[in-house]
């Protein structure tokens, strides 16, 4: 498990940079077991699989988080999407295509997170 945690942390850092590490720090400090689980399983395993590209992984995660109304992790995944080559317009396209399925209020909230994230990473 230790090697998958280290591998996952390295992969997470490559995808999210300083922004992601800043978001992860309180979890590592106050709930290290959760951080180890996320790094070992999500980033040490699932996110390193090659069945779909990194951009499609972020499309899936962004769409799922918004659909569930879970906006807290969106900033990290917006940063990851940008770092794997997606553009802001493509991210906005994802949001637009979700409107008919899940409604404008959730998309407005997700867009506000996008704006705040872009401002923070300037």
Backbone as numpy.savetxt, mean C-alpha at the origin, in Angstrom:
# Nx Ny Nz CAx CAy CAz Cx Cy Cz
11.25 -18.41 9.81 10.43 -17.22 9.81 11.29 -15.96 9.81
12.42 -16.03 10.53 13.29 -14.86 10.62 13.75 -14.37 9.25
14.15 -15.31 8.37 14.62 -14.89 7.06 13.49 -14.30 6.22
12.27 -14.83 6.35 11.16 -14.25 5.59 10.79 -12.88 6.12
10.93 -12.66 7.42 10.68 -11.34 8.00 11.71 -10.34 7.46
12.97 -10.71 7.47 14.02 -9.82 6.96 13.84 -9.56 5.47
13.54 -10.61 4.73 13.30 -10.46 3.30 12.09 -9.56 3.05
11.04 -9.76 3.84 9.85 -8.93 3.71 10.10 -7.48 4.05
10.86 -7.23 5.10 11.18 -5.86 5.48 11.99 -5.17 4.39
12.93 -5.89 3.81 13.72 -5.33 2.72 12.82 -5.02 1.51
11.93 -5.94 1.18 11.02 -5.73 0.05 10.08 -4.54 0.33
9.54 -4.48 1.54 8.67 -3.38 1.93 9.40 -2.04 1.81
10.63 -1.99 2.29 11.43 -0.76 2.23 11.72 -0.38 0.78
12.03 -1.36 -0.06 12.26 -1.06 -1.47 11.01 -0.48 -2.13
9.85 -1.00 -1.74 8.59 -0.54 -2.34 8.13 0.81 -1.79
8.32 1.02 -0.49 7.69 2.19 0.14 8.66 3.27 0.62
9.93 2.95 0.69 10.93 3.94 1.10 10.72 4.48 2.50
11.16 5.70 2.70 11.08 6.35 4.01 9.63 6.52 4.45
8.74 6.78 3.49 7.33 6.97 3.82 6.78 5.71 4.51
7.04 4.57 3.93 6.56 3.32 4.50 7.19 3.01 5.84
8.49 3.25 5.96 9.17 2.99 7.23 8.62 3.87 8.34
8.26 5.10 8.00 7.66 6.01 8.98 6.30 5.47 9.44
5.53 4.91 8.51 4.22 4.36 8.84 4.35 3.06 9.65
5.38 2.29 9.37 5.58 1.01 10.03 6.17 1.16 11.44
6.89 2.23 11.70 7.61 2.39 12.97 6.74 2.20 14.21
5.56 2.83 14.30 4.76 2.62 15.52 4.29 1.18 15.70
4.04 0.50 14.60 3.62 -0.91 14.69 4.79 -1.74 15.20
5.98 -1.52 14.64 7.17 -2.26 15.09 7.44 -2.01 16.57
7.22 -0.78 17.02 7.52 -0.43 18.41 6.48 -0.99 19.38
5.22 -0.84 19.05 4.16 -1.16 20.01 3.48 -2.51 19.80
3.66 -3.10 18.61 3.03 -4.39 18.31 3.95 -5.16 17.37
5.15 -5.51 17.86 6.15 -6.14 16.99 5.69 -7.46 16.39
4.82 -8.18 17.07 4.34 -9.45 16.53 3.54 -9.22 15.24
2.76 -8.16 15.20 2.00 -7.83 14.00 2.94 -7.41 12.87
3.93 -6.60 13.20 4.91 -6.19 12.18 5.63 -7.40 11.60
6.02 -8.34 12.46 6.68 -9.56 11.98 5.76 -10.38 11.09
4.49 -10.48 11.47 3.54 -11.23 10.66 3.38 -10.59 9.28
3.19 -9.29 9.25 3.00 -8.58 7.98 4.25 -8.70 7.12
5.41 -8.44 7.70 6.64 -8.49 6.92 6.95 -9.91 6.46
6.73 -10.89 7.31 7.06 -12.27 6.96 6.09 -12.88 5.96
4.82 -12.60 6.11 3.82 -13.25 5.26 3.44 -12.42 4.05
3.06 -11.17 4.27 2.63 -10.34 3.13 3.83 -9.98 2.25
4.85 -9.37 2.86 5.97 -8.86 2.06 7.10 -9.86 1.89
7.21 -10.83 2.77 8.23 -11.86 2.64 7.78 -13.01 1.76
6.48 -13.05 1.44 5.96 -14.14 0.63 5.06 -13.61 -0.50
3.84 -13.23 -0.19 2.85 -12.90 -1.20 3.32 -11.81 -2.16
3.83 -10.71 -1.63 4.24 -9.59 -2.49 5.49 -9.89 -3.31
6.18 -10.98 -3.01 7.35 -11.33 -3.80 7.06 -12.36 -4.89
5.84 -12.84 -4.93 5.47 -13.79 -5.99 5.37 -13.05 -7.31
5.55 -13.79 -8.40 5.66 -13.16 -9.71 4.49 -13.47 -10.65
3.40 -13.99 -10.13 2.27 -14.33 -11.00 1.62 -13.08 -11.61
1.68 -11.97 -10.90 1.22 -10.68 -11.46 2.28 -9.64 -11.16
2.30 -8.58 -11.95 3.30 -7.53 -11.78 3.03 -6.68 -10.55
4.05 -5.93 -10.16 3.95 -5.09 -8.97 2.84 -4.05 -9.09
2.63 -3.52 -10.30 1.56 -2.54 -10.47 0.19 -3.17 -10.25
0.00 -4.38 -10.75 -1.29 -5.06 -10.55 -1.51 -5.40 -9.09
-0.44 -5.73 -8.38 -0.57 -6.00 -6.93 -1.10 -4.76 -6.23
-0.56 -3.60 -6.58 -1.00 -2.37 -5.93 -2.42 -2.00 -6.34
-2.79 -2.24 -7.60 -4.18 -2.02 -8.02 -5.11 -2.87 -7.16
-4.75 -4.13 -6.96 -5.59 -5.03 -6.16 -5.71 -4.55 -4.72
-4.58 -4.20 -4.11 -4.59 -3.80 -2.71 -5.32 -2.46 -2.54
-5.03 -1.49 -3.38 -5.70 -0.20 -3.30 -7.21 -0.38 -3.44
-7.62 -1.16 -4.41 -9.06 -1.39 -4.63 -9.69 -2.08 -3.43
-9.02 -3.07 -2.88 -9.56 -3.80 -1.73 -9.66 -2.90 -0.50
-8.62 -2.12 -0.23 -8.66 -1.24 0.94 -9.80 -0.23 0.84
-9.96 0.35 -0.33 -11.03 1.33 -0.51 -12.39 0.66 -0.36
-12.55 -0.50 -0.96 -13.83 -1.22 -0.89 -14.19 -1.54 0.56
-13.19 -1.88 1.37 -13.44 -2.18 2.78 -13.56 -0.93 3.64
-13.28 0.24 3.05 -13.31 1.47 3.83 -12.12 1.60 4.77
-11.02 0.94 4.43 -9.81 0.96 5.26 -8.79 1.92 4.65
-8.87 3.17 5.03 -8.06 4.21 4.41 -6.69 4.39 5.05
-6.48 3.83 6.24 -5.24 4.09 6.98 -3.99 3.61 6.23
-4.09 2.51 5.50 -2.93 1.98 4.79 -2.82 2.49 3.35
-3.80 3.27 2.90 -3.79 3.70 1.50 -2.56 4.51 1.13
-2.12 5.40 2.00 -0.96 6.22 1.68 0.26 5.39 1.32
0.51 4.35 2.10 1.66 3.48 1.84 1.50 2.83 0.46
0.31 2.38 0.15 0.11 1.70 -1.13 0.08 2.67 -2.31
-0.34 3.90 -2.08 -0.20 4.91 -3.14 1.28 5.15 -3.43
2.09 5.27 -2.39 3.53 5.46 -2.58 4.12 4.26 -3.30
3.74 3.06 -2.89 4.24 1.86 -3.56 3.85 1.85 -5.04
2.60 2.21 -5.31 2.15 2.24 -6.71 3.01 3.21 -7.53
3.29 4.36 -6.98 4.12 5.34 -7.69 5.54 4.81 -7.87
6.06 4.15 -6.86 7.44 3.65 -6.93 7.60 2.47 -7.87
6.51 1.77 -8.19 6.61 0.68 -9.16 6.25 1.15 -10.56
6.08 2.47 -10.74 5.91 3.01 -12.08 4.54 3.51 -12.46
3.58 3.40 -11.56 2.26 3.94 -11.87 2.29 5.46 -11.78
1.39 6.11 -12.48 1.30 7.56 -12.43 0.12 7.97 -11.56
0.11 9.22 -11.17 -1.01 9.75 -10.40 -2.29 9.62 -11.22
-2.23 9.88 -12.51 -3.42 9.74 -13.36 -3.93 8.30 -13.38
-3.04 7.33 -13.38 -3.47 5.94 -13.34 -4.15 5.61 -12.01
-3.60 6.13 -10.92 -4.23 5.92 -9.62 -5.62 6.57 -9.60
-5.72 7.78 -10.13 -7.03 8.42 -10.21 -7.97 7.62 -11.10
-7.44 6.97 -12.13 -8.26 6.10 -12.97 -8.82 4.91 -12.20
-8.00 4.34 -11.32 -8.50 3.26 -10.46 -9.67 3.77 -9.64
-9.47 4.94 -9.04 -10.53 5.52 -8.20 -11.80 5.74 -9.00
-11.66 6.30 -10.18 -12.83 6.58 -11.02 -13.57 5.29 -11.37
-12.84 4.23 -11.69 -13.49 2.97 -12.06 -14.14 2.27 -10.88
-13.78 2.64 -9.67 -14.42 2.06 -8.50 -15.73 2.77 -8.14
-15.93 3.99 -8.62 -17.13 4.76 -8.24 -18.43 3.98 -8.48
-18.66 3.42 -9.68 -19.94 2.72 -9.89 -20.12 1.51 -8.98
-19.03 0.88 -8.58 -19.12 -0.34 -7.78 -19.30 -0.05 -6.29
-18.64 0.98 -5.78 -18.66 1.19 -4.32 -19.15 2.57 -3.90
-19.33 3.47 -4.85 -19.92 4.77 -4.53 -18.92 5.89 -4.35
-19.40 7.09 -4.62 -18.57 8.29 -4.57 -18.03 8.62 -3.18
-18.79 8.45 -2.09 -18.25 8.85 -0.78 -16.93 8.16 -0.42
-16.81 6.87 -0.68 -15.55 6.18 -0.37 -14.43 6.65 -1.29
-14.78 6.95 -2.53 -13.76 7.41 -3.46 -13.28 8.82 -3.10
-14.18 9.65 -2.65 -13.78 10.99 -2.19 -12.81 10.86 -1.02
-13.11 9.99 -0.09 -12.20 9.77 1.05 -10.85 9.24 0.56
-10.87 8.30 -0.37 -9.63 7.74 -0.91 -8.84 8.81 -1.67
-9.54 9.66 -2.39 -8.86 10.74 -3.13 -8.23 11.73 -2.16
-8.91 12.02 -1.06 -8.33 12.92 -0.06 -7.05 12.34 0.54
-7.01 11.03 0.73 -5.79 10.37 1.20 -4.70 10.50 0.14
-5.06 10.35 -1.12 -4.09 10.50 -2.21 -3.50 11.91 -2.19
-4.35 12.92 -2.08 -3.85 14.30 -2.06 -2.91 14.54 -0.88
-3.29 14.05 0.30 -2.45 14.21 1.49 -1.12 13.48 1.33
-1.17 12.30 0.74 0.05 11.52 0.53 0.98 12.22 -0.45
0.43 12.73 -1.53 1.24 13.44 -2.53 1.88 14.69 -1.90
1.14 15.36 -1.07 1.67 16.55 -0.39 2.83 16.15 0.54
2.66 15.04 1.24 3.68 14.60 2.19 4.96 14.15 1.51
4.86 13.55 0.34 6.06 13.03 -0.32 6.71 14.02 -1.28
6.16 15.20 -1.38 6.72 16.21 -2.29 8.20 16.41 -2.06
